[in-house]
Amino acid sequence: MITKDEEIKTTPIYIGYLILKILKSKDDDKVSIFEVTEKLKKELKIIHYRQIMLSLIFLYTAGIINFTDPYIYKV
């Protein structure tokens, strides 16, 4: 999933970790996808939509999160 030439902070695994960190900061383990996107863009300077989508796909296929429009839940 990670190549030696790729910067670690742009990988789906690292961004997935950041998304889980945002979810952990919430009391009800629920966050909107819009809030995640804005927080990653503003605070962490992640501006590529593709990075966020790949990270969400990674977390979903690993069985860590689930979706219900427009919220992300921790499983």
N, CA, C and O atoms as a Tripos MOL2 file, in Angstrom:
@<TRIPOS>MOLECULE
protein
  300   299    75     0     0
PROTEIN
NO_CHARGES

@<TRIPOS>ATOM
      1 N           0.8140   -1.1980    0.0000 N.3       1 MET1
      2 CA          0.0000    0.0000    0.0000 C.3       1 MET1
      3 C           0.8560    1.2600    0.0000 C.2       1 MET1
      4 O           0.3940    2.3230   -0.4150 O.2       1 MET1
      5 N           2.0730    1.1530    0.4530 N.am      2 ILE2
      6 CA          2.9590    2.3120    0.4740 C.3       2 ILE2
      7 C           4.2390    1.9500   -0.2700 C.2       2 ILE2
      8 O           4.8470    0.9080   -0.0230 O.2       2 ILE2
      9 N           4.6340    2.8250   -1.1810 N.am      3 THR3
     10 CA          5.9030    2.5970   -1.8650 C.3       3 THR3
     11 C           6.9840    3.4220   -1.1880 C.2       3 THR3
     12 O           6.6890    4.3800   -0.4730 O.2       3 THR3
     13 N           8.2080    3.0550   -1.4100 N.am      4 LYS4
     14 CA          9.3110    3.7530   -0.7450 C.3       4 LYS4
     15 C           9.5080    5.1720   -1.2840 C.2       4 LYS4
     16 O          10.1200    6.0100   -0.6210 O.2       4 LYS4
     17 N           8.9920    5.4380   -2.4830 N.am      5 ASP5
     18 CA          9.1440    6.7580   -3.0790 C.3       5 ASP5
     19 C           8.0010    7.7100   -2.7200 C.2       5 ASP5
     20 O           8.0680    8.9020   -3.0180 O.2       5 ASP5
     21 N           6.9770    7.1960   -2.0960 N.am      6 GLU6
     22 CA          5.7970    7.9920   -1.7780 C.3       6 GLU6
     23 C           5.9570    8.6740   -0.4160 C.2       6 GLU6
     24 O           6.4820    8.0820    0.5280 O.2       6 GLU6
     25 N           5.5020    9.9110   -0.3290 N.am      7 GLU7
     26 CA          5.5400   10.6040    0.9590 C.3       7 GLU7
     27 C           4.4580   10.0300    1.8570 C.2       7 GLU7
     28 O           3.3080    9.8880    1.4440 O.2       7 GLU7
     29 N           4.8260    9.7050    3.0760 N.am      8 ILE8
     30 CA          3.9160    9.0100    3.9980 C.3       8 ILE8
     31 C           2.6660    9.8330    4.2990 C.2       8 ILE8
     32 O           1.5960    9.2590    4.5000 O.2       8 ILE8
     33 N           2.7700   11.1610    4.3360 N.am      9 LYS9
     34 CA          1.6370   12.0070    4.6980 C.3       9 LYS9
     35 C           0.5830   12.1190    3.6010 C.2       9 LYS9
     36 O          -0.4610   12.7350    3.8140 O.2       9 LYS9
     37 N           0.8390   11.5370    2.4350 N.am     10 THR10
     38 CA         -0.1600   11.5600    1.3680 C.3      10 THR10
     39 C          -0.7750   10.1860    1.1290 C.2      10 THR10
     40 O          -1.5620   10.0130    0.1980 O.2      10 THR10
     41 N          -0.4220    9.2080    1.9620 N.am     11 THR11
     42 CA         -0.9300    7.8570    1.7640 C.3      11 THR11
     43 C          -2.3190    7.7020    2.3840 C.2      11 THR11
     44 O          -2.6490    8.3830    3.3550 O.2      11 THR11
     45 N          -3.1320    6.8040    1.8190 N.am     12 PRO12
     46 CA         -4.4580    6.5600    2.3980 C.3      12 PRO12
     47 C          -4.3940    6.0730    3.8400 C.2      12 PRO12
     48 O          -5.3020    6.3480    4.6250 O.2      12 PRO12
     49 N          -3.3490    5.3640    4.1920 N.am     13 ILE13
     50 CA         -3.2240    4.8520    5.5620 C.3      13 ILE13
     51 C          -3.0470    6.0080    6.5460 C.2      13 ILE13
     52 O          -3.7110    6.0390    7.5830 O.2      13 ILE13
     53 N          -2.1800    6.9380    6.2440 N.am     14 TYR14
     54 CA         -1.9450    8.0620    7.1520 C.3      14 TYR14
     55 C          -3.1740    8.9760    7.2280 C.2      14 TYR14
     56 O          -3.5660    9.4110    8.3100 O.2      14 TYR14
     57 N          -3.7660    9.2570    6.0850 N.am     15 ILE15
     58 CA         -4.9570   10.1140    6.1000 C.3      15 ILE15
     59 C          -6.1140    9.3920    6.7900 C.2      15 ILE15
     60 O          -6.9280   10.0230    7.4640 O.2      15 ILE15
     61 N          -6.1870    8.0750    6.6250 N.am     16 GLY16
     62 CA         -7.1810    7.2990    7.3620 C.3      16 GLY16
     63 C          -6.9720    7.4210    8.8620 C.2      16 GLY16
     64 O          -7.9350    7.5120    9.6240 O.2      16 GLY16
     65 N          -5.7340    7.4210    9.2790 N.am     17 TYR17
     66 CA         -5.4130    7.6250   10.6950 C.3      17 TYR17
     67 C          -5.9210    8.9900   11.1670 C.2      17 TYR17
     68 O          -6.4730    9.1120   12.2600 O.2      17 TYR17
     69 N          -5.7300   10.0060   10.3360 N.am     18 LEU18
     70 CA         -6.1980   11.3500   10.6980 C.3      18 LEU18
     71 C          -7.7150   11.3980   10.7900 C.2      18 LEU18
     72 O          -8.2700   12.0630   11.6640 O.2      18 LEU18
     73 N          -8.3880   10.6880    9.8820 N.am     19 ILE19
     74 CA         -9.8560   10.6350    9.9180 C.3      19 ILE19
     75 C         -10.3170    9.9400   11.2020 C.2      19 ILE19
     76 O         -11.2640   10.3910   11.8460 O.2      19 ILE19
     77 N          -9.6600    8.8600   11.5690 N.am     20 LEU20
     78 CA        -10.0080    8.1740   12.8230 C.3      20 LEU20
     79 C          -9.7540    9.0580   14.0310 C.2      20 LEU20
     80 O         -10.4860    8.9970   15.0190 O.2      20 LEU20
     81 N          -8.7200    9.8750   13.9490 N.am     21 LYS21
     82 CA         -8.4210   10.8110   15.0320 C.3      21 LYS21
     83 C          -9.5490   11.8450   15.1670 C.2      21 LYS21
     84 O          -9.9230   12.2160   16.2800 O.2      21 LYS21
     85 N         -10.0830   12.3020   14.0460 N.am     22 ILE22
     86 CA        -11.2130   13.2360   14.0740 C.3      22 ILE22
     87 C         -12.4330   12.5410   14.6700 C.2      22 ILE22
     88 O         -13.1450   13.1240   15.4880 O.2      22 ILE22
     89 N         -12.6750   11.2890   14.2590 N.am     23 LEU23
     90 CA        -13.8100   10.5290   14.7970 C.3      23 LEU23
     91 C         -13.6710   10.3190   16.3050 C.2      23 LEU23
     92 O         -14.6590   10.3890   17.0360 O.2      23 LEU23
     93 N         -12.4620   10.0650   16.7640 N.am     24 LYS24
     94 CA        -12.2300    9.8280   18.1910 C.3      24 LYS24
     95 C         -12.4980   11.0820   19.0190 C.2      24 LYS24
     96 O         -12.8810   10.9950   20.1850 O.2      24 LYS24
     97 N         -12.2940   12.2460   18.4060 N.am     25 SER25
     98 CA        -12.5160   13.4920   19.1420 C.3      25 SER25
     99 C         -13.9940   13.7940   19.3370 C.2      25 SER25
    100 O         -14.3490   14.6660   20.1300 O.2      25 SER25
    101 N         -14.8560   13.0850   18.6230 N.am     26 LYS26
    102 CA        -16.3010   13.2920   18.7450 C.3      26 LYS26
    103 C         -16.8610   12.4000   19.8480 C.2      26 LYS26
    104 O         -16.3950   11.2770   20.0390 O.2      26 LYS26
    105 N         -17.8440   12.8910   20.5620 N.am     27 ASP27
    106 CA        -18.4380   12.1320   21.6510 C.3      27 ASP27
    107 C         -19.2570   10.9430   21.1690 C.2      27 ASP27
    108 O         -19.2910    9.9030   21.8260 O.2      27 ASP27
    109 N         -19.9210   11.0940   20.0200 N.am     28 ASP28
    110 CA        -20.8180   10.0380   19.5530 C.3      28 ASP28
    111 C         -20.2360    9.2030   18.4100 C.2      28 ASP28
    112 O         -20.9720    8.4560   17.7660 O.2      28 ASP28
    113 N         -18.9330    9.3130   18.1450 N.am     29 ASP29
    114 CA        -18.2640    8.5600   17.0770 C.3      29 ASP29
    115 C         -18.9530    8.7440   15.7360 C.2      29 ASP29
    116 O         -19.0530    7.7970   14.9550 O.2      29 ASP29
    117 N         -19.4310    9.9530   15.4600 N.am     30 LYS30
    118 CA        -20.1250   10.2540   14.2090 C.3      30 LYS30
    119 C         -19.6510   11.6200   13.7300 C.2      30 LYS30
    120 O         -19.6010   12.5710   14.5100 O.2      30 LYS30
    121 N         -19.3100   11.7190   12.4690 N.am     31 VAL31
    122 CA        -18.8590   12.9880   11.9130 C.3      31 VAL31
    123 C         -19.3270   13.0540   10.4610 C.2      31 VAL31
    124 O         -19.3940   12.0320    9.7780 O.2      31 VAL31
    125 N         -19.6480   14.2570    9.9970 N.am     32 SER32
    126 CA        -20.0830   14.3820    8.6060 C.3      32 SER32
    127 C         -18.8690   14.4000    7.6910 C.2      32 SER32
    128 O         -17.7840   14.8360    8.0750 O.2      32 SER32
    129 N         -19.0720   13.9250    6.4960 N.am     33 ILE33
    130 CA        -17.9750   13.8810    5.5260 C.3      33 ILE33
    131 C         -17.5130   15.2940    5.1790 C.2      33 ILE33
    132 O         -16.3460   15.5070    4.8510 O.2      33 ILE33
    133 N         -18.4230   16.2500    5.2510 N.am     34 PHE34
    134 CA        -18.0660   17.6400    4.9780 C.3      34 PHE34
    135 C         -17.1440   18.1940    6.0590 C.2      34 PHE34
    136 O         -16.1990   18.9250    5.7630 O.2      34 PHE34
    137 N         -17.4210   17.8460    7.2990 N.am     35 GLU35
    138 CA        -16.5850   18.2930    8.4130 C.3      35 GLU35
    139 C         -15.1800   17.6890    8.3110 C.2      35 GLU35
    140 O         -14.1850   18.3730    8.5480 O.2      35 GLU35
    141 N         -15.1110   16.4210    7.9620 N.am     36 VAL36
    142 CA        -13.8050   15.7680    7.7880 C.3      36 VAL36
    143 C         -13.0120   16.4490    6.6820 C.2      36 VAL36
    144 O         -11.8270   16.7390    6.8440 O.2      36 VAL36
    145 N         -13.6690   16.7010    5.5670 N.am     37 THR37
    146 CA        -12.9950   17.3270    4.4350 C.3      37 THR37
    147 C         -12.4950   18.7160    4.7930 C.2      37 THR37
    148 O         -11.3550   19.0620    4.4820 O.2      37 THR37
    149 N         -13.3240   19.5110    5.4370 N.am     38 GLU38
    150 CA        -12.9110   20.8680    5.8080 C.3      38 GLU38
    151 C         -11.7550   20.8550    6.8050 C.2      38 GLU38
    152 O         -10.8120   21.6380    6.6840 O.2      38 GLU38
    153 N         -11.8340   19.9580    7.7930 N.am     39 LYS39
    154 CA        -10.7670   19.8980    8.8020 C.3      39 LYS39
    155 C          -9.4410   19.4700    8.1730 C.2      39 LYS39
    156 O          -8.3940   20.0340    8.4890 O.2      39 LYS39
    157 N          -9.4820   18.4810    7.2890 N.am     40 LEU40
    158 CA         -8.2450   18.0360    6.6460 C.3      40 LEU40
    159 C          -7.6790   19.1180    5.7430 C.2      40 LEU40
    160 O          -6.4610   19.2770    5.6530 O.2      40 LEU40
    161 N          -8.5380   19.8510    5.0840 N.am     41 LYS41
    162 CA         -8.0780   20.9150    4.1920 C.3      41 LYS41
    163 C          -7.4840   22.0880    4.9720 C.2      41 LYS41
    164 O          -6.4110   22.5800    4.6220 O.2      41 LYS41
    165 N          -8.1630   22.5340    6.0120 N.am     42 LYS42
    166 CA         -7.7250   23.7170    6.7550 C.3      42 LYS42
    167 C          -6.5410   23.4610    7.6670 C.2      42 LYS42
    168 O          -5.5480   24.1870    7.6300 O.2      42 LYS42
    169 N          -6.6480   22.4400    8.4750 N.am     43 GLU43
    170 CA         -5.6290   22.2330    9.4970 C.3      43 GLU43
    171 C          -4.4280   21.4460    9.0130 C.2      43 GLU43
    172 O          -3.3090   21.6830    9.4680 O.2      43 GLU43
    173 N          -4.6380   20.5290    8.1140 N.am     44 LEU44
    174 CA         -3.5560   19.6420    7.7220 C.3      44 LEU44
    175 C          -3.0720   19.8710    6.3030 C.2      44 LEU44
    176 O          -2.1540   19.1960    5.8370 O.2      44 LEU44
    177 N          -3.6820   20.8140    5.6240 N.am     45 LYS45
    178 CA         -3.2720   21.1920    4.2640 C.3      45 LYS45
    179 C          -3.4120   20.0540    3.2500 C.2      45 LYS45
    180 O          -2.6890   20.0180    2.2540 O.2      45 LYS45
    181 N          -4.3350   19.1310    3.4990 N.am     46 ILE46
    182 CA         -4.6220   18.0760    2.5320 C.3      46 ILE46
    183 C          -5.7030   18.6180    1.6120 C.2      46 ILE46
    184 O          -6.8390   18.8330    2.0350 O.2      46 ILE46
    185 N          -5.3510   18.8340    0.3700 N.am     47 ILE47
    186 CA         -6.2790   19.5070   -0.5230 C.3      47 ILE47
    187 C          -6.7540   18.6340   -1.6730 C.2      47 ILE47
    188 O          -7.6110   19.0500   -2.4530 O.2      47 ILE47
    189 N          -6.2130   17.4430   -1.7860 N.am     48 HIS48
    190 CA         -6.6130   16.5810   -2.8850 C.3      48 HIS48
    191 C          -7.8000   15.7120   -2.4710 C.2      48 HIS48
    192 O          -7.7190   14.9390   -1.5170 O.2      48 HIS48
    193 N          -8.8760   15.8530   -3.1900 N.am     49 TYR49
    194 CA        -10.0870   15.0920   -2.9220 C.3      49 TYR49
    195 C          -9.8170   13.5890   -3.0550 C.2      49 TYR49
    196 O         -10.3780   12.7860   -2.3090 O.2      49 TYR49
    197 N          -8.9670   13.2200   -3.9940 N.am     50 ARG50
    198 CA         -8.6420   11.8180   -4.2430 C.3      50 ARG50
    199 C          -8.0230   11.1630   -3.0030 C.2      50 ARG50
    200 O          -8.3330   10.0110   -2.6990 O.2      50 ARG50
    201 N          -7.1560   11.8780   -2.2880 N.am     51 GLN51
    202 CA         -6.5200   11.3380   -1.0870 C.3      51 GLN51
    203 C          -7.5610   10.9960   -0.0230 C.2      51 GLN51
    204 O          -7.4770    9.9570    0.6310 O.2      51 GLN51
    205 N          -8.5260   11.8710    0.1370 N.am     52 ILE52
    206 CA         -9.5610   11.6530    1.1480 C.3      52 ILE52
    207 C         -10.4380   10.4670    0.7420 C.2      52 ILE52
    208 O         -10.7690    9.6270    1.5790 O.2      52 ILE52
    209 N         -10.8110   10.3950   -0.5240 N.am     53 MET53
    210 CA        -11.6540    9.2890   -0.9960 C.3      53 MET53
    211 C         -10.9400    7.9450   -0.8380 C.2      53 MET53
    212 O         -11.5470    6.9830   -0.3680 O.2      53 MET53
    213 N          -9.6810    7.8620   -1.2150 N.am     54 LEU54
    214 CA         -8.9360    6.6090   -1.0700 C.3      54 LEU54
    215 C          -8.8090    6.2090    0.4000 C.2      54 LEU54
    216 O          -8.8490    5.0250    0.7330 O.2      54 LEU54
    217 N          -8.6590    7.1850    1.2580 N.am     55 SER55
    218 CA         -8.5640    6.9020    2.6910 C.3      55 SER55
    219 C          -9.8820    6.3730    3.2310 C.2      55 SER55
    220 O          -9.8930    5.4360    4.0300 O.2      55 SER55
    221 N         -10.9860    6.9600    2.8060 N.am     56 LEU56
    222 CA        -12.3030    6.4820    3.2550 C.3      56 LEU56
    223 C         -12.5780    5.0800    2.7210 C.2      56 LEU56
    224 O         -13.1340    4.2430    3.4340 O.2      56 LEU56
    225 N         -12.1980    4.8210    1.4890 N.am     57 ILE57
    226 CA        -12.3620    3.4780    0.9190 C.3      57 ILE57
    227 C         -11.5210    2.4690    1.6930 C.2      57 ILE57
    228 O         -11.9820    1.3650    1.9840 O.2      57 ILE57
    229 N         -10.3010    2.8440    2.0230 N.am     58 PHE58
    230 CA         -9.4290    1.9670    2.8160 C.3      58 PHE58
    231 C         -10.0640    1.6410    4.1690 C.2      58 PHE58
    232 O         -10.1120    0.4750    4.5630 O.2      58 PHE58
    233 N         -10.5470    2.6460    4.8740 N.am     59 LEU59
    234 CA        -11.1430    2.4240    6.1910 C.3      59 LEU59
    235 C         -12.4250    1.5980    6.0960 C.2      59 LEU59
    236 O         -12.6960    0.7710    6.9670 O.2      59 LEU59
    237 N         -13.2050    1.8160    5.0510 N.am     60 TYR60
    238 CA        -14.4520    1.0710    4.8770 C.3      60 TYR60
    239 C         -14.1740   -0.4000    4.5610 C.2      60 TYR60
    240 O         -14.7920   -1.2920    5.1420 O.2      60 TYR60
    241 N         -13.2510   -0.6470    3.6470 N.am     61 THR61
    242 CA        -12.9500   -2.0390    3.2970 C.3      61 THR61
    243 C         -12.2700   -2.7960    4.4280 C.2      61 THR61
    244 O         -12.3600   -4.0210    4.4980 O.2      61 THR61
    245 N         -11.5910   -2.0770    5.3090 N.am     62 ALA62
    246 CA        -10.9790   -2.7080    6.4790 C.3      62 ALA62
    247 C         -11.9990   -2.9420    7.5840 C.2      62 ALA62
    248 O         -11.6730   -3.5540    8.6010 O.2      62 ALA62
    249 N         -13.2300   -2.4640    7.4020 N.am     63 GLY63
    250 CA        -14.2830   -2.6730    8.3890 C.3      63 GLY63
    251 C         -14.1760   -1.7740    9.5970 C.2      63 GLY63
    252 O         -14.6820   -2.1140   10.6670 O.2      63 GLY63
    253 N         -13.5310   -0.6380    9.4510 N.am     64 ILE64
    254 CA        -13.3190    0.2590   10.5860 C.3      64 ILE64
    255 C         -14.4050    1.3240   10.6660 C.2      64 ILE64
    256 O         -14.7910    1.7410   11.7580 O.2      64 ILE64
    257 N         -14.8950    1.7630    9.5130 N.am     65 ILE65
    258 CA        -15.9450    2.7880    9.4960 C.3      65 ILE65
    259 C         -17.1130    2.3060    8.6470 C.2      65 ILE65
    260 O         -17.0050    1.3390    7.8930 O.2      65 ILE65
    261 N         -18.2270    3.0050    8.7930 N.am     66 ASN66
    262 CA        -19.4000    2.7530    7.9760 C.3      66 ASN66
    263 C         -19.9920    4.1030    7.6010 C.2      66 ASN66
    264 O         -19.7020    5.1090    8.2480 O.2      66 ASN66
    265 N         -20.8080    4.1350    6.5750 N.am     67 PHE67
    266 CA        -21.3940    5.3820    6.0950 C.3      67 PHE67
    267 C         -22.9110    5.3420    6.1950 C.2      67 PHE67
    268 O         -23.5290    4.3050    5.9560 O.2      67 PHE67
    269 N         -23.5010    6.4620    6.5450 N.am     68 THR68
    270 CA        -24.9120    6.7330    6.3750 C.3      68 THR68
    271 C         -24.9720    8.2010    6.0210 C.2      68 THR68
    272 O         -24.5150    9.0490    6.7870 O.2      68 THR68
    273 N         -25.5290    8.5030    4.8750 N.am     69 ASP69
    274 CA        -25.5050    9.8700    4.3290 C.3      69 ASP69
    275 C         -25.6880   10.9300    5.3860 C.2      69 ASP69
    276 O         -26.5800   10.7710    6.2190 O.2      69 ASP69
    277 N         -24.9380   11.9730    5.4190 N.am     70 PRO70
    278 CA        -23.5630   12.1920    4.9970 C.3      70 PRO70
    279 C         -22.5640   11.9040    6.1040 C.2      70 PRO70
    280 O         -21.4820   12.4900    6.1310 O.2      70 PRO70
    281 N         -22.9180   11.0030    7.0210 N.am     71 TYR71
    282 CA        -22.0740   10.7810    8.1980 C.3      71 TYR71
    283 C         -21.1730    9.5510    8.0590 C.2      71 TYR71
    284 O         -21.4830    8.5930    7.3530 O.2      71 TYR71
    285 N         -20.0670    9.6250    8.7530 N.am     72 ILE72
    286 CA        -19.1320    8.5100    8.8750 C.3      72 ILE72
    287 C         -19.2130    8.0440   10.3200 C.2      72 ILE72
    288 O         -19.1230    8.8470   11.2490 O.2      72 ILE72
    289 N         -19.3840    6.7360   10.4990 N.am     73 TYR73
    290 CA        -19.4650    6.1560   11.8350 C.3      73 TYR73
    291 C         -18.2920    5.2260   12.0730 C.2      73 TYR73
    292 O         -17.8210    4.5490   11.1600 O.2      73 TYR73
    293 N         -17.8320    5.2040   13.3030 N.am     74 LYS74
    294 CA        -16.8190    4.2360   13.6980 C.3      74 LYS74
    295 C         -17.5310    2.9340   14.0350 C.2      74 LYS74
    296 O         -18.4870    2.9390   14.8110 O.2      74 LYS74
    297 N         -17.0830    1.8230   13.4670 N.am     75 VAL75
    298 CA        -17.7220    0.5160   13.6980 C.3      75 VAL75
    299 C         -17.2030   -0.0890   14.9720 C.2      75 VAL75
    300 O         -17.6140   -1.1870   15.3470 O.2      75 VAL75
@<TRIPOS>BOND
     1     1     2 1
     2     2     3 1
     3     3     4 2
     4     3     5 am
     5     5     6 1
     6     6     7 1
     7     7     8 2
     8     7     9 am
     9     9    10 1
    10    10    11 1
    11    11    12 2
    12    11    13 am
    13    13    14 1
    14    14    15 1
    15    15    16 2
    16    15    17 am
    17    17    18 1
    18    18    19 1
    19    19    20 2
    20    19    21 am
    21    21    22 1
    22    22    23 1
    23    23    24 2
    24    23    25 am
    25    25    26 1
    26    26    27 1
    27    27    28 2
    28    27    29 am
    29    29    30 1
    30    30    31 1
    31    31    32 2
    32    31    33 am
    33    33    34 1
    34    34    35 1
    35    35    36 2
    36    35    37 am
    37    37    38 1
    38    38    39 1
    39    39    40 2
    40    39    41 am
    41    41    42 1
    42    42    43 1
    43    43    44 2
    44    43    45 am
    45    45    46 1
    46    46    47 1
    47    47    48 2
    48    47    49 am
    49    49    50 1
    50    50    51 1
    51    51    52 2
    52    51    53 am
    53    53    54 1
    54    54    55 1
    55    55    56 2
    56    55    57 am
    57    57    58 1
    58    58    59 1
    59    59    60 2
    60    59    61 am
    61    61    62 1
    62    62    63 1
    63    63    64 2
    64    63    65 am
    65    65    66 1
    66    66    67 1
    67    67    68 2
    68    67    69 am
    69    69    70 1
    70    70    71 1
    71    71    72 2
    72    71    73 am
    73    73    74 1
    74    74    75 1
    75    75    76 2
    76    75    77 am
    77    77    78 1
    78    78    79 1
    79    79    80 2
    80    79    81 am
    81    81    82 1
    82    82    83 1
    83    83    84 2
    84    83    85 am
    85    85    86 1
    86    86    87 1
    87    87    88 2
    88    87    89 am
    89    89    90 1
    90    90    91 1
    91    91    92 2
    92    91    93 am
    93    93    94 1
    94    94    95 1
    95    95    96 2
    96    95    97 am
    97    97    98 1
    98    98    99 1
    99    99   100 2
   100    99   101 am
   101   101   102 1
   102   102   103 1
   103   103   104 2
   104   103   105 am
   105   105   106 1
   106   106   107 1
   107   107   108 2
   108   107   109 am
   109   109   110 1
   110   110   111 1
   111   111   112 2
   112   111   113 am
   113   113   114 1
   114   114   115 1
   115   115   116 2
   116   115   117 am
   117   117   118 1
   118   118   119 1
   119   119   120 2
   120   119   121 am
   121   121   122 1
   122   122   123 1
   123   123   124 2
   124   123   125 am
   125   125   126 1
   126   126   127 1
   127   127   128 2
   128   127   129 am
   129   129   130 1
   130   130   131 1
   131   131   132 2
   132   131   133 am
   133   133   134 1
   134   134   135 1
   135   135   136 2
   136   135   137 am
   137   137   138 1
   138   138   139 1
   139   139   140 2
   140   139   141 am
   141   141   142 1
   142   142   143 1
   143   143   144 2
   144   143   145 am
   145   145   146 1
   146   146   147 1
   147   147   148 2
   148   147   149 am
   149   149   150 1
   150   150   151 1
   151   151   152 2
   152   151   153 am
   153   153   154 1
   154   154   155 1
   155   155   156 2
   156   155   157 am
   157   157   158 1
   158   158   159 1
   159   159   160 2
   160   159   161 am
   161   161   162 1
   162   162   163 1
   163   163   164 2
   164   163   165 am
   165   165   166 1
   166   166   167 1
   167   167   168 2
   168   167   169 am
   169   169   170 1
   170   170   171 1
   171   171   172 2
   172   171   173 am
   173   173   174 1
   174   174   175 1
   175   175   176 2
   176   175   177 am
   177   177   178 1
   178   178   179 1
   179   179   180 2
   180   179   181 am
   181   181   182 1
   182   182   183 1
   183   183   184 2
   184   183   185 am
   185   185   186 1
   186   186   187 1
   187   187   188 2
   188   187   189 am
   189   189   190 1
   190   190   191 1
   191   191   192 2
   192   191   193 am
   193   193   194 1
   194   194   195 1
   195   195   196 2
   196   195   197 am
   197   197   198 1
   198   198   199 1
   199   199   200 2
   200   199   201 am
   201   201   202 1
   202   202   203 1
   203   203   204 2
   204   203   205 am
   205   205   206 1
   206   206   207 1
   207   207   208 2
   208   207   209 am
   209   209   210 1
   210   210   211 1
   211   211   212 2
   212   211   213 am
   213   213   214 1
   214   214   215 1
   215   215   216 2
   216   215   217 am
   217   217   218 1
   218   218   219 1
   219   219   220 2
   220   219   221 am
   221   221   222 1
   222   222   223 1
   223   223   224 2
   224   223   225 am
   225   225   226 1
   226   226   227 1
   227   227   228 2
   228   227   229 am
   229   229   230 1
   230   230   231 1
   231   231   232 2
   232   231   233 am
   233   233   234 1
   234   234   235 1
   235   235   236 2
   236   235   237 am
   237   237   238 1
   238   238   239 1
   239   239   240 2
   240   239   241 am
   241   241   242 1
   242   242   243 1
   243   243   244 2
   244   243   245 am
   245   245   246 1
   246   246   247 1
   247   247   248 2
   248   247   249 am
   249   249   250 1
   250   250   251 1
   251   251   252 2
   252   251   253 am
   253   253   254 1
   254   254   255 1
   255   255   256 2
   256   255   257 am
   257   257   258 1
   258   258   259 1
   259   259   260 2
   260   259   261 am
   261   261   262 1
   262   262   263 1
   263   263   264 2
   264   263   265 am
   265   265   266 1
   266   266   267 1
   267   267   268 2
   268   267   269 am
   269   269   270 1
   270   270   271 1
   271   271   272 2
   272   271   273 am
   273   273   274 1
   274   274   275 1
   275   275   276 2
   276   275   277 am
   277   277   278 1
   278   278   279 1
   279   279   280 2
   280   279   281 am
   281   281   282 1
   282   282   283 1
   283   283   284 2
   284   283   285 am
   285   285   286 1
   286   286   287 1
   287   287   288 2
   288   287   289 am
   289   289   290 1
   290   290   291 1
   291   291   292 2
   292   291   293 am
   293   293   294 1
   294   294   295 1
   295   295   296 2
   296   295   297 am
   297   297   298 1
   298   298   299 1
   299   299   300 2
@<TRIPOS>SUBSTRUCTURE
     1 MET1         2 RESIDUE 1 A MET
     2 ILE2         6 RESIDUE 1 A ILE
     3 THR3        10 RESIDUE 1 A THR
     4 LYS4        14 RESIDUE 1 A LYS
     5 ASP5        18 RESIDUE 1 A ASP
     6 GLU6        22 RESIDUE 1 A GLU
     7 GLU7        26 RESIDUE 1 A GLU
     8 ILE8        30 RESIDUE 1 A ILE
     9 LYS9        34 RESIDUE 1 A LYS
    10 THR10       38 RESIDUE 1 A THR
    11 THR11       42 RESIDUE 1 A THR
    12 PRO12       46 RESIDUE 1 A PRO
    13 ILE13       50 RESIDUE 1 A ILE
    14 TYR14       54 RESIDUE 1 A TYR
    15 ILE15       58 RESIDUE 1 A ILE
    16 GLY16       62 RESIDUE 1 A GLY
    17 TYR17       66 RESIDUE 1 A TYR
    18 LEU18       70 RESIDUE 1 A LEU
    19 ILE19       74 RESIDUE 1 A ILE
    20 LEU20       78 RESIDUE 1 A LEU
    21 LYS21       82 RESIDUE 1 A LYS
    22 ILE22       86 RESIDUE 1 A ILE
    23 LEU23       90 RESIDUE 1 A LEU
    24 LYS24       94 RESIDUE 1 A LYS
    25 SER25       98 RESIDUE 1 A SER
    26 LYS26      102 RESIDUE 1 A LYS
    27 ASP27      106 RESIDUE 1 A ASP
    28 ASP28      110 RESIDUE 1 A ASP
    29 ASP29      114 RESIDUE 1 A ASP
    30 LYS30      118 RESIDUE 1 A LYS
    31 VAL31      122 RESIDUE 1 A VAL
    32 SER32      126 RESIDUE 1 A SER
    33 ILE33      130 RESIDUE 1 A ILE
    34 PHE34      134 RESIDUE 1 A PHE
    35 GLU35      138 RESIDUE 1 A GLU
    36 VAL36      142 RESIDUE 1 A VAL
    37 THR37      146 RESIDUE 1 A THR
    38 GLU38      150 RESIDUE 1 A GLU
    39 LYS39      154 RESIDUE 1 A LYS
    40 LEU40      158 RESIDUE 1 A LEU
    41 LYS41      162 RESIDUE 1 A LYS
    42 LYS42      166 RESIDUE 1 A LYS
    43 GLU43      170 RESIDUE 1 A GLU
    44 LEU44      174 RESIDUE 1 A LEU
    45 LYS45      178 RESIDUE 1 A LYS
    46 ILE46      182 RESIDUE 1 A ILE
    47 ILE47      186 RESIDUE 1 A ILE
    48 HIS48      190 RESIDUE 1 A HIS
    49 TYR49      194 RESIDUE 1 A TYR
    50 ARG50      198 RESIDUE 1 A ARG
    51 GLN51      202 RESIDUE 1 A GLN
    52 ILE52      206 RESIDUE 1 A ILE
    53 MET53      210 RESIDUE 1 A MET
    54 LEU54      214 RESIDUE 1 A LEU
    55 SER55      218 RESIDUE 1 A SER
    56 LEU56      222 RESIDUE 1 A LEU
    57 ILE57      226 RESIDUE 1 A ILE
    58 PHE58      230 RESIDUE 1 A PHE
    59 LEU59      234 RESIDUE 1 A LEU
    60 TYR60      238 RESIDUE 1 A TYR
    61 THR61      242 RESIDUE 1 A THR
    62 ALA62      246 RESIDUE 1 A ALA
    63 GLY63      250 RESIDUE 1 A GLY
    64 ILE64      254 RESIDUE 1 A ILE
    65 ILE65      258 RESIDUE 1 A ILE
    66 ASN66      262 RESIDUE 1 A ASN
    67 PHE67      266 RESIDUE 1 A PHE
    68 THR68      270 RESIDUE 1 A THR
    69 ASP69      274 RESIDUE 1 A ASP
    70 PRO70      278 RESIDUE 1 A PRO
    71 TYR71      282 RESIDUE 1 A TYR
    72 ILE72      286 RESIDUE 1 A ILE
    73 TYR73      290 RESIDUE 1 A TYR
    74 LYS74      294 RESIDUE 1 A LYS
    75 VAL75      298 RESIDUE 1 A VAL
